[in-house]
Every structure is written in structure tokens, then in C-alpha cells.
Amino acid sequence: MRNLIITLLVMLLAPMVANAHHVANVAEDGPKRVVVLDPGHGNPRPGKVVGKVREADIVLDISKEIRRQLASKMPDLDVYLTRHSDSSYHANQNTDNRMRAEFANSKGADLTIGIHANAIGNANVNGCEAWVLSLDDALMEQNGNRANLFADDGDALNINDLDTKSMGFIKVLTRQLDNEPRNRMFAQQCCDNIKKLGLGSLGVKSGKIWTMLYYLEGHGVLVEIGYMTNAKDLAYITSDKGKKEIATAITTSIVSFFNSLDAISSDCGTNAVAEQSANEVATPDAAEVATPDATEILEKGYAIQLISSTCEVDTMDYQFKGYKGRVRLLMGTGKYKYKYCYGSYATRDAAKQDLAEVQKTFKDAYIVYYEDKSIVTK
């Protein structure tokens, strides 16, 4: 029954997923790419411990080295760590992992990488492995259990009751369907690159629903760099040489991942370049614009343009980062006639109060004037 539901969902969501792939080709001058590195564990949970060697310390060192290398190889990439010291978000491990995902979501992460080291009772087992979420029966059941988190207006959705009102739940399935292929691509790249170091690879795995991966909105992979219970692996991943080389392998995978995203051909391009030089925004008299209620969308007024596109884009698309669901479409002219904007303001000065904050995410965002859902220019 569940397999039938999955098949029906794939058919139902195919156009939405296809559109999500189309809009992945963000222009080079569009919103900055964001990577979040999640070094696993941290006080009071050291992770695996062998003698005096703690997993939490190893993966933090590697994460910091990845950040250092990315600063050189991809200087336009925003890189964040979920922790910078021997610390954690919460005493409860499950809550801690969820909060790490929420941190990544708050940064609008395009890719989040959990970095861990493995351990097992068999000292002969060695090599890296990478974990992804897979839309299997277990994940579908988890989605059903968590339906109240995704349903609109507080309505919970039973997995066997695909009510069209439950768009929030459908959106999370869409996200999982869309993210899985690229998650696997990145996970395989990590395994292949680490294997070249002589550690070996146990490949890409799925089936476990890792809390940190489950709550992510963007792409996410959990990488186990090697086995601390294997003497060869332990010696390598604790050495300065090994840490640097593993960091290089993961950094190379990150660069390849974003190059692949940017290389995706699309009939629907997006552009975040400010167009004010060519199309100066008309400024009406202040008396022409009424002051709105706090929640009112004015029929005419000012907005902050984030990006423009050659075709319609889902306002929940990952490229809107922390503004997903708070963006609305205004129509303009030219090739990039679909304008995606934030806010509705009675005056330009009111819009300016939010502009600086928006530009932290969309550096080329600017203020436009609109009437009746269309941008007005001179």
C-alpha cells in the first residue's frame, strides 16, 4: 500500500519537482550559496571515545579545515559551523540534532554536511560511509507521524488521507523527492574522494532517519569519515596529515556539488542583479499611498525585490532561503519579467528600514514601486 502511495505521490508531484530542478540554475550574481558544516557531538556528548581520543574533537578539527579551504577555493560561498568549540545546543541528543538542522535552515543552507567518525565491535571493519534520507516506507511513516508539523492551519494529515488541503505535508514530500538525487550524488562524491586516500569506502547508505537530516530544508548528507575502532583508520584520522586530506576530499566534493548545480541547463533562469540603472523606479507622491495595517498587502506601494526570473518560481523554493513562503510575485517587463519581492510598504522610507537586513541574504536587493501586482517604472 505504501509503495502505491509513493508512486502516486511521485506522479502527483512530478511537475512541482521538475520546476524545482529548473530553478536550481541560479545566476552567478544571484543569492549567495550557503554551506553549513555540522561537526557531530560536543560536550556533554564526546561521541565515540578510544583511549583519550574523542570523536567530537576529530570532526571539529576537520570541519574547521574544510571552512579554511573553502575560503580559498570558493570565496563567494558562505560557510557556517554549527559549533566552534566543545559544546552542543541542548542536553537532549535528539533535540540537539534538531536544533542543528534548524540552525542550517535559518542560514538558508543549500547544503548541510554532518561530519562524524564511526565505531563498531569488529576491529576489522574500516572505511568511510555516507548517509542520506531515502523516501522509503520508514521515512513515509515518519512523515505521517510528523504530519502536524507540515500541514497547513494546524491540520494533521494521515499518510493514507492525501487531502488537497494538506499542502504543507505535500511540500515536505516534494522537498524530499527533490533533494534525494543530489544528496546521493554528493554522498557518492565524498565516498569516492575519501576512498582515494586509502581509507576504503562502505558506500552510500540509507534507511536510518537521522534527526539532523530529517529536519533540513536544503540538501543534507551525514559523512562518517572512518572507524575509530580500526587501528589503521584511527591512526590516519587523528593525524594532522589525515585530517587535512579528509578535509580536502570533502571540500573537493562541495566544489563539485555546486559546480554541478550551476551547470544545470534550464529554460528558467533567475537573476538578482539590480535593474535600477536601466529602469528607474517611479516615485509617486506620498499622498497617493495609504498606510496599511500591519498584515495588509497594499494594492500599490513599495516592496523589496529579491530576484527576477524568466518563468514562475515556487515561493517555497530553496533559493529564497530564510524568506521562503514570505515572498510574492509581482510582474515586470523584459526577459526576467517575474519579480519576486518581499514586503508591502506605504513609503520608500518604510521599505528602507528592512532593506539592509534583506541585503544580508540578497546583496543586490532593492526597492521597487508597484501598482496592482505590477512593478511601475518610468
C-alpha positions as CSV (number, residue, x, y, z in Angstrom):
1,M,0.0,0.0,0.0
2,R,2.8,2.4,0.9
3,N,4.6,1.7,-2.3
4,L,1.4,2.6,-4.2
5,I,1.1,5.8,-2.2
6,I,4.8,6.7,-3.0
7,T,4.1,6.0,-6.7
8,L,1.0,8.2,-6.7
9,L,2.9,11.0,-4.9
10,V,5.7,10.9,-7.5
11,M,3.1,11.2,-10.3
12,L,1.3,14.0,-8.4
13,L,4.4,16.0,-7.5
14,A,6.4,15.4,-10.7
15,P,5.6,18.9,-12.2
16,M,6.5,20.6,-8.8
17,V,9.7,18.6,-8.6
18,A,10.6,19.3,-12.2
19,N,10.1,23.0,-11.6
20,A,12.3,22.8,-8.5
21,H,15.1,21.4,-10.7
22,H,14.5,24.1,-13.3
23,V,15.0,26.9,-10.8
24,A,18.2,25.5,-9.4
25,N,20.2,27.3,-12.0
26,V,20.7,30.5,-10.0
27,A,22.7,33.2,-11.8
28,E,26.2,33.8,-10.6
29,D,25.2,37.2,-9.3
30,G,22.1,35.7,-7.5
31,P,21.7,34.8,-3.9
32,K,25.0,33.5,-2.3
33,R,25.4,29.8,-1.8
34,V,25.4,28.6,1.8
35,V,27.1,25.6,3.3
36,V,26.7,24.5,6.9
37,L,29.2,22.1,8.4
38,D,27.9,20.2,11.4
39,P,30.8,18.6,13.5
40,G,28.9,15.9,15.4
41,H,28.5,15.8,19.2
42,G,30.2,18.2,21.6
43,N,30.0,18.5,25.4
44,P,28.4,16.7,27.2
45,R,28.5,14.1,24.3
46,P,32.0,13.4,23.1
47,G,30.8,10.8,20.6
48,K,33.0,7.7,20.1
49,V,35.9,7.6,22.6
50,V,39.0,5.4,22.1
51,G,41.5,5.9,24.9
52,K,41.8,9.7,25.2
53,V,40.7,10.3,21.6
54,R,37.3,11.8,21.2
55,E,35.2,11.8,18.0
56,A,33.9,15.4,18.8
57,D,37.5,16.7,18.7
58,I,38.4,15.0,15.4
59,V,35.4,16.1,13.5
60,L,35.6,19.7,14.8
61,D,39.2,19.9,13.5
62,I,38.2,18.6,10.1
63,S,35.3,20.9,9.9
64,K,37.4,24.0,10.6
65,E,39.9,22.9,8.0
66,I,37.1,22.5,5.4
67,R,36.0,26.0,6.2
68,R,39.5,27.3,5.7
69,Q,39.9,25.6,2.4
70,L,36.6,26.8,1.1
71,A,37.5,30.3,1.9
72,S,40.3,30.0,-0.6
73,K,38.6,27.8,-3.2
74,M,35.1,29.3,-3.2
75,P,35.4,32.8,-1.6
76,D,31.8,33.8,-2.5
77,L,30.4,30.8,-0.5
78,D,29.0,31.5,2.9
79,V,30.3,28.8,5.3
80,Y,28.9,28.2,8.8
81,L,29.7,25.7,11.5
82,T,27.0,24.5,13.9
83,R,29.6,24.6,16.7
84,H,33.1,26.2,17.1
85,S,34.1,24.6,20.4
86,D,33.4,21.6,22.6
87,S,29.7,22.5,23.0
88,S,26.2,21.5,21.9
89,Y,22.8,23.1,21.6
90,H,20.8,21.0,24.1
91,A,21.2,18.4,26.8
92,N,18.8,16.0,24.9
93,Q,20.6,14.5,22.0
94,N,17.5,14.3,19.7
95,T,16.7,18.0,20.4
96,D,20.3,18.9,19.9
97,N,20.3,17.4,16.4
98,R,17.0,19.0,15.5
99,M,18.4,22.4,16.6
100,R,21.4,21.9,14.4
101,A,19.1,21.4,11.4
102,E,17.1,24.5,12.4
103,F,20.4,26.5,12.5
104,A,21.1,25.4,9.0
105,N,17.6,26.3,7.9
106,S,17.9,29.7,9.5
107,K,21.0,30.3,7.4
108,G,19.2,29.2,4.2
109,A,21.7,26.4,3.7
110,D,21.9,24.9,0.2
111,L,24.0,22.0,1.6
112,T,24.5,20.8,5.2
113,I,27.1,18.2,6.0
114,G,27.2,16.2,9.2
115,I,30.7,15.0,9.9
116,H,31.2,12.0,12.2
117,A,33.6,9.1,12.9
118,N,32.3,5.6,13.3
119,A,32.9,2.7,15.8
120,I,31.9,-0.9,15.9
121,G,32.7,-4.1,17.9
122,N,34.6,-5.6,14.9
123,A,38.0,-4.0,14.7
124,N,38.5,-5.2,11.1
125,V,35.7,-3.0,9.7
126,N,37.1,0.2,8.2
127,G,36.4,2.9,5.7
128,C,34.1,5.8,5.2
129,E,30.4,5.8,4.5
130,A,27.8,8.5,3.8
131,W,24.2,8.5,4.9
132,V,21.2,10.1,3.1
133,L,17.4,10.1,3.6
134,S,15.6,7.8,1.2
135,L,11.8,8.1,0.5
136,D,11.2,4.5,1.7
137,D,8.4,3.1,3.9
138,A,10.2,4.1,7.1
139,L,10.5,7.7,6.1
140,M,6.9,7.8,4.9
141,E,5.8,6.5,8.3
142,Q,7.9,9.2,9.9
143,N,6.3,11.8,7.7
144,G,2.9,10.5,8.8
145,N,3.9,10.7,12.4
146,R,5.1,14.3,11.9
147,A,2.3,15.4,9.7
148,N,1.1,18.0,12.1
149,L,4.4,19.8,11.6
150,F,3.8,20.2,7.9
151,A,0.1,20.5,7.5
152,D,-1.5,24.0,6.9
153,D,-3.6,25.7,9.5
154,G,-2.7,23.1,12.1
155,D,-4.5,20.3,10.3
156,A,-2.7,16.9,10.7
157,L,-2.6,14.6,7.7
158,N,-2.8,10.8,7.9
159,I,-0.5,9.2,5.4
160,N,-3.5,7.4,3.9
161,D,-5.5,10.5,3.5
162,L,-4.0,12.8,0.9
163,D,-6.3,15.7,1.4
164,T,-5.6,18.5,-1.0
165,K,-5.8,21.0,1.9
166,S,-2.6,19.5,3.3
167,M,-0.2,21.3,1.1
168,G,2.3,21.7,3.9
169,F,2.7,17.9,4.1
170,I,2.9,17.6,0.3
171,K,5.6,20.2,0.2
172,V,7.8,18.3,2.6
173,L,7.5,15.2,0.4
174,T,8.3,17.3,-2.6
175,R,11.4,18.6,-0.9
176,Q,12.5,15.0,0.0
177,L,11.9,13.8,-3.6
178,D,13.8,16.8,-5.0
179,N,16.7,16.6,-2.6
180,E,17.4,12.9,-2.6
181,P,19.1,12.6,-6.0
182,R,21.5,15.4,-5.3
183,N,22.1,14.2,-1.8
184,R,23.1,10.8,-3.2
185,M,25.3,12.5,-5.8
186,F,27.2,14.5,-3.1
187,A,27.4,11.5,-0.8
188,Q,28.9,9.3,-3.5
189,Q,31.5,12.1,-4.4
190,C,32.5,12.2,-0.7
191,C,33.0,8.4,-0.6
192,D,34.9,8.3,-3.8
193,N,37.2,11.1,-2.8
194,I,37.9,9.7,0.6
195,K,38.5,6.3,-0.8
196,K,41.3,7.7,-2.9
197,L,43.1,8.4,0.3
198,G,43.4,4.7,1.1
199,L,40.7,4.5,3.7
200,G,38.3,2.5,1.7
201,S,34.6,3.1,1.3
202,L,31.5,1.3,2.5
203,G,29.4,3.5,0.1
204,V,26.2,5.5,0.4
205,K,23.7,4.2,2.8
206,S,20.1,5.0,3.7
207,G,17.4,3.5,5.9
208,K,18.1,5.3,9.2
209,I,16.2,8.5,9.7
210,W,18.9,10.8,11.2
211,T,17.3,13.6,13.1
212,M,19.6,16.3,11.8
213,L,18.9,15.2,8.1
214,Y,15.2,14.9,8.6
215,Y,14.5,18.5,9.6
216,L,16.7,20.0,6.9
217,E,15.0,22.1,4.2
218,G,18.0,22.1,1.9
219,H,20.3,19.2,0.8
220,G,22.0,17.2,3.5
221,V,24.4,14.3,4.0
222,L,26.0,12.7,7.0
223,V,29.6,11.6,6.4
224,E,31.3,9.0,8.6
225,I,35.0,9.6,7.8
226,G,36.3,6.3,9.2
227,Y,36.2,3.8,12.0
228,M,37.9,4.7,15.3
229,T,37.8,1.0,16.3
230,N,40.0,0.2,13.3
231,A,43.7,0.8,14.1
232,K,44.6,2.0,10.6
233,D,41.6,4.3,10.3
234,L,42.2,5.7,13.8
235,A,45.9,6.5,13.2
236,Y,45.0,8.3,9.9
237,I,42.0,10.4,11.0
238,T,43.8,11.6,14.1
239,S,47.0,12.6,12.3
240,D,47.4,16.2,11.0
241,K,48.0,14.8,7.5
242,G,44.9,12.7,7.6
243,K,42.6,15.5,8.9
244,K,43.8,17.8,6.2
245,E,43.5,15.2,3.4
246,I,40.0,14.2,4.5
247,A,39.0,17.9,4.7
248,T,40.4,18.3,1.1
249,A,38.4,15.3,-0.1
250,I,35.1,16.8,1.3
251,T,36.0,20.3,0.1
252,T,36.5,19.0,-3.4
253,S,33.1,17.3,-3.2
254,I,31.5,20.5,-2.1
255,V,33.0,22.4,-5.0
256,S,31.9,19.7,-7.5
257,F,28.4,19.8,-6.0
258,F,27.9,23.5,-6.5
259,N,29.5,23.4,-9.9
260,S,27.0,20.7,-10.9
261,L,24.1,22.8,-9.6
262,D,25.3,25.8,-11.5
263,A,25.9,23.8,-14.7
264,I,22.3,22.5,-14.8
265,S,20.8,23.8,-18.0
266,S,17.4,25.4,-17.6
267,D,14.8,27.4,-19.6
268,C,14.0,29.2,-16.4
269,G,16.9,31.4,-15.2
270,T,16.9,33.7,-12.2
271,N,18.6,37.0,-11.9
272,A,19.3,39.0,-8.8
273,V,21.1,41.9,-10.5
274,A,19.6,45.3,-9.6
275,E,17.9,46.7,-12.6
276,Q,17.6,50.3,-11.4
277,S,20.1,51.7,-13.8
278,A,18.0,50.7,-16.7
279,N,14.6,51.1,-15.2
280,E,14.4,53.8,-12.6
281,V,11.5,53.2,-10.2
282,A,8.8,55.7,-10.4
283,T,8.2,57.5,-7.0
284,P,4.6,58.7,-6.5
285,D,3.6,61.5,-4.1
286,A,3.3,60.2,-0.6
287,A,-0.4,61.1,-0.5
288,E,-1.0,58.5,-3.3
289,V,-0.2,55.6,-1.0
290,A,-2.3,54.7,2.0
291,T,-0.8,53.5,5.3
292,P,-1.6,49.7,5.7
293,D,-2.5,47.6,8.6
294,A,0.4,45.5,9.9
295,T,-0.7,42.4,7.9
296,E,-2.2,44.2,4.9
297,I,-0.8,43.8,1.4
298,L,-1.3,47.2,-0.3
299,E,-2.7,47.4,-3.8
300,K,0.0,49.9,-4.5
301,G,3.1,50.7,-2.6
302,Y,6.7,49.7,-2.2
303,A,8.4,46.3,-2.0
304,I,11.9,44.9,-1.9
305,Q,12.8,42.9,-5.0
306,L,14.9,39.8,-4.2
307,I,15.3,38.1,-7.6
308,S,13.7,38.1,-11.1
309,S,13.0,35.1,-13.3
310,T,12.1,34.1,-16.9
311,C,9.3,31.9,-15.5
312,E,7.3,31.3,-12.4
313,V,9.1,30.0,-9.3
314,D,7.6,28.3,-6.3
315,T,7.8,30.8,-3.4
316,M,8.9,27.9,-1.2
317,D,11.9,27.2,-3.4
318,Y,15.2,26.8,-1.6
319,Q,16.8,29.7,-3.3
320,F,14.6,32.1,-1.3
321,K,16.5,30.8,1.8
322,G,15.0,32.3,5.0
323,Y,12.4,34.2,3.1
324,K,10.7,31.1,1.8
325,G,6.9,31.4,2.0
326,R,7.2,35.2,2.6
327,V,7.8,36.1,-1.0
328,R,5.2,37.2,-3.5
329,L,5.2,37.6,-7.3
330,L,5.0,41.0,-9.0
331,M,5.0,41.3,-12.8
332,G,7.5,43.4,-14.7
333,T,8.8,43.6,-18.2
334,G,11.7,42.2,-20.2
335,K,13.2,38.7,-20.2
336,Y,13.1,38.5,-16.4
337,K,9.5,39.6,-16.1
338,Y,8.6,37.6,-13.0
339,K,9.8,39.7,-10.0
340,Y,9.9,38.1,-6.6
341,C,9.6,40.6,-3.8
342,Y,9.4,40.9,0.0
343,G,7.1,43.2,2.0
344,S,4.5,45.8,1.3
345,Y,5.2,49.3,2.4
346,A,3.4,52.6,2.3
347,T,6.5,54.7,1.8
348,R,10.1,54.2,0.5
349,D,11.5,55.1,3.9
350,A,9.5,52.3,5.5
351,A,10.9,49.9,3.0
352,K,14.4,51.2,3.6
353,Q,14.1,50.1,7.3
354,D,14.1,46.4,6.1
355,L,16.4,46.7,3.1
356,A,19.7,46.4,4.9
357,E,18.5,43.2,6.7
358,V,17.3,41.7,3.4
359,Q,20.6,42.6,1.7
360,K,22.4,40.3,4.1
361,T,20.9,37.4,2.2
362,F,20.2,39.1,-1.2
363,K,23.1,41.5,-1.6
364,D,21.6,43.1,-4.8
365,A,18.0,43.5,-3.4
366,Y,16.5,46.9,-4.0
367,I,13.2,48.8,-3.5
368,V,10.6,48.9,-6.2
369,Y,7.2,50.6,-6.6
370,Y,4.2,48.6,-7.7
371,E,0.6,49.1,-8.6
372,D,-2.0,46.3,-8.9
373,K,0.6,43.5,-8.7
374,S,2.8,45.1,-11.4
375,I,6.1,47.0,-11.0
376,V,5.8,50.5,-12.2
377,T,8.8,52.1,-13.9
378,K,9.4,55.4,-15.7
